[in-house]
């Protein structure tokens, strides 16, 4: 609760949004945050993710699914509302997304953070005016008519060019022709972030990253001795370090387990509440910090994961209800996500995009402590003003030098 009021005060001081909106934005951030950690637990449980680096943008996924939810009806809407965490919210979710997006997209001299939404529509498909109004009013989504039937390659190229342009070329080939052929509609969100550290690091020193107690991999570790916000959290059994970007509105947080093989235990305890509580306990301390340079480039097909979380009808022919989008009977074919991050001595560049593809029904001073991230860790990037978790992931397996 204390953290909530601190955040609310920061919002009011910045004048980004009014008192009523700021409370709603925080409540939406909590709903999105709960969804983010539930999704993260499902992603790392996938057998293909065992021992692998993970990175995605929960905010991008929430935004794309919220646009989809805007057109859902009956039990389809109920399932999406429950999984996305919107059910307890007593206000207009879409209007609050608009306030959040407006705050995040506000021009910043110190760093770049930009989000964009779009709807790519089959030329012979008709959307309900009420749905287009929601998309344009609350999500500032542009609409493009494409020939998905006769030129799926050209349609996929058009969508991919849009995504590349809005992610500074970092997210490529989000969809292919097979994903969009004869599709009535594709909803897309893109997010791009680039920021310099407030306190930049010195050049990389060759050292070893402990993948486990028995295995090490050589890495370039960048270092800095300075004052950072930091804490040892005994509930989560980890050290937590805040690395602010210029402007101090956006920060990266690294959660480093106290034990080399402690990441799995840490991940089992991660929730929006546990993380928010832990971040509220950070205090300034002079540290010698070492973290590896790293890059992660990942793609995720979210349909099976979202289905396991409880969004089922949206993907089922004959059961999905998207009557709020169109008179035609459609369902979600897949939810495709790609994300990229580069962390180096200067700062961070990160980007992600999410596509929801639809198909038709029935149609086929002296240093006093040390923070050395030389073993697997969890990390996230959060916007302080809205409380939104923009990106999160884990780093467990560096490439060989």
C-alpha positions as CSV (number, residue, x, y, z in Angstrom):
1,X,0.0,0.0,0.0
2,X,2.8,2.4,0.9
3,X,4.4,1.8,-2.6
4,X,1.0,2.6,-4.2
5,X,0.8,6.0,-2.5
6,X,4.4,6.8,-3.4
7,X,3.6,6.0,-7.0
8,X,0.4,8.0,-6.9
9,X,2.3,11.0,-5.5
10,X,5.0,10.7,-8.2
11,X,2.3,10.7,-10.9
12,X,0.7,13.8,-9.4
13,X,4.0,15.6,-9.1
14,X,4.8,14.9,-12.8
15,X,1.3,16.1,-13.8
16,X,1.0,13.3,-16.2
17,X,-2.6,12.4,-15.4
18,X,-5.3,13.6,-13.0
19,X,-6.1,12.1,-9.5
20,X,-8.9,9.8,-10.7
21,X,-7.1,8.6,-13.8
22,X,-3.9,7.9,-11.8
23,X,-5.7,5.6,-9.5
24,X,-7.2,3.7,-12.4
25,X,-3.9,3.5,-14.2
26,X,-2.3,2.0,-11.1
27,X,-5.1,-0.5,-10.8
28,X,-4.8,-1.5,-14.5
29,X,-1.0,-1.8,-14.0
30,X,-1.6,-4.2,-11.2
31,X,-4.0,-6.3,-13.3
32,X,-1.5,-6.3,-16.2
33,X,1.3,-7.1,-13.7
34,X,-0.6,-10.1,-12.2
35,X,-1.2,-11.4,-15.8
36,X,2.5,-10.8,-16.6
37,X,3.8,-13.0,-13.8
38,X,1.2,-15.7,-14.5
39,X,2.3,-15.7,-18.1
40,X,5.9,-15.8,-17.1
41,X,5.4,-18.9,-15.0
42,X,3.7,-20.6,-17.9
43,X,6.4,-19.6,-20.3
44,X,9.2,-21.0,-18.1
45,X,7.2,-24.2,-17.5
46,X,7.3,-24.9,-21.2
47,X,9.8,-27.8,-21.8
48,X,11.5,-25.8,-24.6
49,X,12.2,-23.0,-22.1
50,X,14.1,-25.2,-19.6
51,X,17.6,-23.8,-19.3
52,X,16.9,-21.1,-21.8
53,X,16.9,-17.3,-21.7
54,X,13.4,-15.8,-21.7
55,X,12.3,-12.3,-22.7
56,X,9.0,-10.8,-23.6
57,X,6.9,-7.6,-23.2
58,X,3.9,-8.4,-21.0
59,X,2.6,-4.8,-21.7
60,X,2.6,-5.5,-25.5
61,X,0.7,-8.8,-25.0
62,X,-1.8,-7.2,-22.6
63,X,-2.5,-4.4,-25.0
64,X,-3.0,-6.6,-28.0
65,X,-5.3,-8.9,-26.0
66,X,-7.2,-5.9,-24.6
67,X,-7.9,-4.8,-28.1
68,X,-9.2,-8.3,-28.9
69,X,-11.2,-8.3,-25.7
70,X,-13.0,-5.1,-26.9
71,X,-14.7,-7.2,-29.5
72,X,-15.4,-10.3,-27.4
73,X,-18.9,-11.3,-26.1
74,X,-20.6,-13.7,-23.7
75,X,-18.4,-16.5,-22.3
76,X,-15.5,-15.6,-24.5
77,X,-15.3,-12.1,-22.9
78,X,-15.8,-13.7,-19.5
79,X,-12.7,-15.9,-19.9
80,X,-10.6,-13.1,-21.3
81,X,-11.7,-10.8,-18.5
82,X,-10.7,-13.3,-15.8
83,X,-7.3,-14.2,-17.2
84,X,-6.3,-10.6,-18.1
85,X,-7.4,-9.5,-14.6
86,X,-10.0,-7.0,-15.8
87,X,-13.0,-8.5,-13.9
88,X,-12.4,-6.8,-10.5
89,X,-11.9,-3.4,-12.2
90,X,-15.0,-1.2,-11.9
91,X,-14.0,1.3,-14.6
92,X,-13.6,1.4,-18.4
93,X,-10.5,-0.7,-19.1
94,X,-10.1,0.7,-22.6
95,X,-10.2,4.3,-21.4
96,X,-7.6,3.5,-18.8
97,X,-5.4,1.9,-21.5
98,X,-5.7,5.2,-23.4
99,X,-4.5,7.2,-20.3
100,X,-1.6,4.7,-19.8
101,X,-0.6,4.8,-23.5
102,X,-0.7,8.6,-23.5
103,X,1.5,8.8,-20.5
104,X,4.0,6.2,-21.8
105,X,4.1,7.8,-25.3
106,X,4.7,11.3,-23.9
107,X,7.9,12.8,-25.4
108,X,11.0,12.2,-23.3
109,X,14.3,13.9,-24.0
110,X,16.3,11.4,-21.9
111,X,15.1,8.2,-23.5
112,X,12.8,6.9,-26.2
113,X,9.7,4.9,-25.4
114,X,7.0,4.5,-28.1
115,X,4.0,2.2,-28.5
116,X,1.8,1.8,-31.5
117,X,-1.3,-0.2,-32.4
118,X,-2.8,-1.2,-35.7
119,X,-5.6,-3.2,-37.3
120,X,-4.9,-4.9,-40.6
121,X,-8.3,-5.8,-42.2
122,X,-9.2,-8.1,-45.1
123,X,-10.5,-6.1,-48.0
124,X,-13.7,-8.1,-48.1
125,X,-14.3,-8.0,-44.3
126,X,-16.5,-5.5,-42.5
127,X,-15.9,-4.3,-39.0
128,X,-18.6,-3.0,-36.7
129,X,-18.4,0.8,-36.3
130,X,-18.5,0.3,-32.5
131,X,-15.3,-1.7,-32.6
132,X,-13.5,0.7,-34.9
133,X,-14.5,3.5,-32.6
134,X,-12.9,1.7,-29.6
135,X,-9.7,0.9,-31.6
136,X,-9.3,4.5,-32.8
137,X,-10.5,6.3,-29.7
138,X,-8.8,4.3,-27.0
139,X,-5.8,2.7,-28.8
140,X,-5.0,5.2,-31.5
141,X,-5.0,2.2,-33.9
142,X,-4.6,2.9,-37.6
143,X,-6.6,0.7,-40.1
144,X,-5.2,-0.8,-43.3
145,X,-7.1,-2.8,-45.9
146,X,-5.0,-5.8,-47.2
147,X,-5.6,-8.6,-49.7
148,X,-5.1,-11.5,-47.4
149,X,-7.0,-13.8,-49.8
150,X,-5.1,-13.4,-53.0
151,X,-1.8,-11.9,-51.8
152,X,-1.0,-13.2,-48.3
153,X,2.8,-12.8,-48.9
154,X,2.3,-9.1,-49.7
155,X,0.0,-8.7,-46.7
156,X,2.5,-10.3,-44.4
157,X,5.3,-8.1,-45.8
158,X,3.2,-5.0,-45.2
159,X,2.5,-5.9,-41.6
160,X,6.1,-6.8,-41.0
161,X,7.3,-3.5,-42.5
162,X,4.9,-1.7,-40.2
163,X,6.4,-3.6,-37.2
164,X,10.0,-3.1,-38.2
165,X,9.4,0.7,-38.7
166,X,7.9,1.1,-35.2
167,X,10.6,-1.0,-33.5
168,X,13.6,0.6,-35.1
169,X,14.2,-2.5,-37.2
170,X,14.6,-4.8,-34.2
171,X,11.5,-7.0,-34.7
172,X,11.5,-8.6,-38.1
173,X,9.2,-11.2,-39.7
174,X,6.6,-11.2,-37.0
175,X,4.1,-12.9,-39.2
176,X,4.3,-15.0,-42.4
177,X,1.9,-15.7,-45.2
178,X,0.6,-18.9,-43.6
179,X,-0.3,-16.9,-40.5
180,X,-2.4,-14.4,-42.4
181,X,-3.8,-16.2,-45.5
182,X,-7.5,-15.6,-45.8
183,X,-7.5,-14.0,-42.3
184,X,-10.3,-11.5,-41.7
185,X,-8.3,-9.4,-39.2
186,X,-4.9,-9.0,-37.6
187,X,-4.4,-6.8,-34.5
188,X,-0.9,-5.7,-33.7
189,X,0.9,-3.9,-30.9
190,X,4.5,-2.7,-31.1
191,X,6.7,-1.3,-28.4
192,X,10.2,0.2,-28.6
193,X,12.5,1.4,-25.8
194,X,16.0,2.9,-25.9
195,X,17.6,4.5,-22.9
196,X,21.1,5.3,-21.5
197,X,21.9,4.3,-18.0
198,X,21.9,7.2,-15.6
199,X,25.2,5.8,-14.4
200,X,27.0,4.2,-17.3
201,X,29.3,1.2,-16.9
202,X,32.9,0.7,-17.7
203,X,34.1,-1.7,-20.5
204,X,33.6,-5.4,-20.2
205,X,36.2,-7.6,-18.3
206,X,36.5,-11.2,-19.2
207,X,35.2,-13.5,-16.4
208,X,33.0,-16.5,-15.9
209,X,29.2,-16.8,-15.6
210,X,28.1,-19.8,-13.4
211,X,25.3,-21.5,-15.3
212,X,25.2,-24.0,-12.5
213,X,27.4,-25.1,-9.6
214,X,29.3,-27.3,-12.0
215,X,29.3,-25.3,-15.3
216,X,30.7,-21.9,-16.2
217,X,30.8,-20.0,-19.4
218,X,33.2,-17.1,-20.2
219,X,31.5,-13.7,-20.5
220,X,32.3,-10.0,-20.7
221,X,31.2,-8.4,-17.4
222,X,30.7,-4.6,-17.4
223,X,31.3,-2.9,-14.0
224,X,30.7,0.2,-12.1
225,X,31.2,1.4,-8.5
226,X,28.6,4.0,-7.5
227,X,25.5,4.5,-5.3
228,X,22.5,2.5,-6.4
229,X,19.2,1.5,-4.8
230,X,19.6,-2.0,-3.5
231,X,18.4,-4.6,-1.0
232,X,18.9,-8.1,0.1
233,X,15.4,-9.6,0.2
234,X,15.2,-12.7,2.5
235,X,11.6,-13.5,1.5
236,X,12.6,-13.9,-2.2
237,X,16.1,-15.1,-1.3
238,X,17.8,-12.7,-3.6
239,X,19.7,-9.4,-4.0
240,X,17.7,-6.7,-5.9
241,X,19.4,-3.9,-7.8
242,X,17.8,-0.9,-9.5
243,X,19.5,0.5,-12.6
244,X,17.7,3.7,-13.6
245,X,17.9,5.1,-17.1
246,X,18.4,8.9,-17.8
247,X,15.3,10.7,-16.5
248,X,14.8,8.2,-13.8
249,X,11.2,7.4,-14.9
250,X,12.1,4.0,-16.3
251,X,14.4,1.5,-14.5
252,X,15.7,-2.0,-14.9
253,X,15.6,-4.2,-11.8
254,X,17.8,-7.3,-11.5
255,X,16.8,-10.0,-9.0
256,X,19.9,-12.1,-8.4
257,X,19.4,-15.3,-6.3
258,X,21.6,-15.7,-3.2
259,X,22.5,-19.2,-4.4
260,X,23.9,-20.0,-7.8
261,X,21.1,-22.4,-8.5
262,X,18.4,-20.4,-6.8
263,X,16.6,-19.0,-9.8
264,X,13.9,-21.7,-9.9
265,X,13.1,-21.0,-6.2
266,X,13.0,-17.3,-6.8
267,X,10.7,-17.7,-9.9
268,X,8.2,-19.7,-7.8
269,X,7.8,-16.7,-5.5
270,X,7.4,-14.0,-8.1
271,X,4.1,-12.2,-8.1
272,X,3.1,-8.6,-8.8
273,X,2.5,-8.1,-5.1
274,X,5.8,-9.8,-4.0
275,X,7.8,-7.8,-6.5
276,X,6.1,-4.5,-5.7
277,X,6.7,-5.0,-2.0
278,X,10.3,-5.9,-2.6
279,X,10.9,-2.8,-4.7
280,X,9.5,-0.6,-2.1
281,X,12.3,-1.7,0.3
282,X,15.2,-0.7,-1.9
283,X,17.6,1.8,-0.3
284,X,20.6,3.7,-1.6
285,X,23.9,2.0,-1.0
286,X,27.4,2.2,-2.5
287,X,28.1,-0.9,-4.5
288,X,30.6,-2.5,-6.8
289,X,28.3,-3.7,-9.6
290,X,29.1,-6.2,-12.3
291,X,26.6,-7.5,-14.9
292,X,27.1,-9.2,-18.2
293,X,26.5,-7.6,-21.5
294,X,23.7,-9.6,-23.1
295,X,21.4,-9.9,-26.0
296,X,18.1,-11.9,-26.1
297,X,16.0,-12.4,-29.2
298,X,12.9,-14.5,-28.7
299,X,9.7,-15.5,-30.4
300,X,6.7,-17.1,-28.6
301,X,3.5,-18.7,-30.0
302,X,1.1,-17.9,-27.2
303,X,-2.0,-19.8,-28.2
304,X,-1.3,-23.0,-26.1
305,X,0.0,-20.9,-23.2
306,X,-3.1,-18.6,-23.1
307,X,-5.4,-21.6,-23.5
308,X,-3.7,-23.3,-20.5
309,X,-4.3,-20.1,-18.5
310,X,-8.0,-20.1,-19.2
311,X,-8.6,-18.2,-22.5
312,X,-10.1,-21.2,-24.3
313,X,-13.2,-20.2,-26.3
314,X,-11.5,-17.4,-28.1
315,X,-9.4,-20.1,-30.0
316,X,-12.3,-22.6,-30.7
317,X,-14.2,-22.8,-33.9
318,X,-17.9,-22.7,-33.0
319,X,-17.5,-21.4,-29.4
320,X,-15.7,-18.1,-29.9
321,X,-17.9,-15.0,-29.7
322,X,-16.4,-11.9,-31.3
323,X,-19.7,-10.4,-32.2
324,X,-18.4,-7.0,-31.0
325,X,-16.0,-7.0,-34.0
326,X,-18.2,-8.1,-36.9
327,X,-21.4,-9.9,-38.0
328,X,-19.2,-12.7,-39.4
329,X,-18.3,-15.7,-37.2
330,X,-14.6,-15.5,-36.4
331,X,-12.2,-16.8,-33.8
332,X,-8.5,-16.2,-32.9
333,X,-6.1,-18.4,-34.8
334,X,-3.0,-17.5,-32.9
335,X,-1.2,-14.9,-30.7
336,X,2.3,-14.3,-31.9
337,X,5.0,-12.4,-30.0
338,X,8.6,-11.5,-30.6
339,X,10.9,-9.5,-28.4
340,X,14.5,-8.3,-28.4
341,X,16.8,-6.7,-25.9
342,X,20.5,-5.5,-25.9
343,X,22.1,-4.5,-22.6
344,X,25.6,-2.9,-22.8
345,X,27.8,-0.4,-21.0
346,X,25.8,2.6,-22.4
347,X,22.3,1.5,-21.8
348,X,19.5,-0.7,-23.1
349,X,17.6,-1.1,-26.4
350,X,14.5,-3.3,-26.3
351,X,11.6,-3.9,-28.6
352,X,8.6,-6.3,-28.9
353,X,5.5,-6.8,-31.0
354,X,2.4,-8.9,-30.6
355,X,0.0,-10.0,-33.4
356,X,-3.5,-11.5,-32.8
357,X,-4.5,-13.3,-36.0
358,X,-8.1,-14.2,-36.6
359,X,-9.7,-16.7,-38.9
360,X,-13.2,-17.6,-39.9
361,X,-15.4,-20.1,-38.2
362,X,-15.8,-23.4,-40.0
363,X,-13.1,-22.4,-42.5
364,X,-10.1,-23.9,-42.8
365,X,33.2,5.7,-0.5
366,X,34.7,2.4,0.3
367,X,32.6,-0.2,-1.3
368,X,30.4,-1.7,1.4
369,X,28.7,-4.5,-0.7
370,X,29.0,-6.2,-4.0
371,X,26.5,-7.1,-6.7
372,X,28.0,-9.6,-9.2
373,X,25.5,-11.1,-11.6
374,X,27.6,-14.1,-12.4
375,X,24.8,-16.6,-12.3
376,X,21.2,-16.9,-13.6
377,X,19.0,-14.0,-12.8
378,X,15.5,-12.5,-13.4
379,X,15.0,-9.0,-14.6
380,X,12.3,-6.5,-15.6
381,X,12.0,-3.0,-17.0
382,X,9.2,-0.9,-15.3
383,X,7.8,2.5,-15.9
384,X,7.7,4.3,-12.5
385,X,4.9,6.7,-13.4
386,X,2.2,4.2,-14.4
387,X,3.7,1.2,-12.6
388,X,3.5,-0.7,-15.9
389,X,5.9,-3.6,-16.4
390,X,7.1,-3.1,-19.9
391,X,9.5,-6.0,-20.3
392,X,10.6,-9.0,-18.2
393,X,12.8,-12.0,-18.6
394,X,15.6,-14.2,-17.2
395,X,19.2,-14.6,-18.2
396,X,20.5,-18.1,-17.6
397,X,22.7,-19.1,-20.5
398,X,25.2,-16.8,-22.2
399,X,26.6,-17.7,-25.6
400,X,30.2,-18.8,-25.8
401,X,32.7,-15.9,-26.5
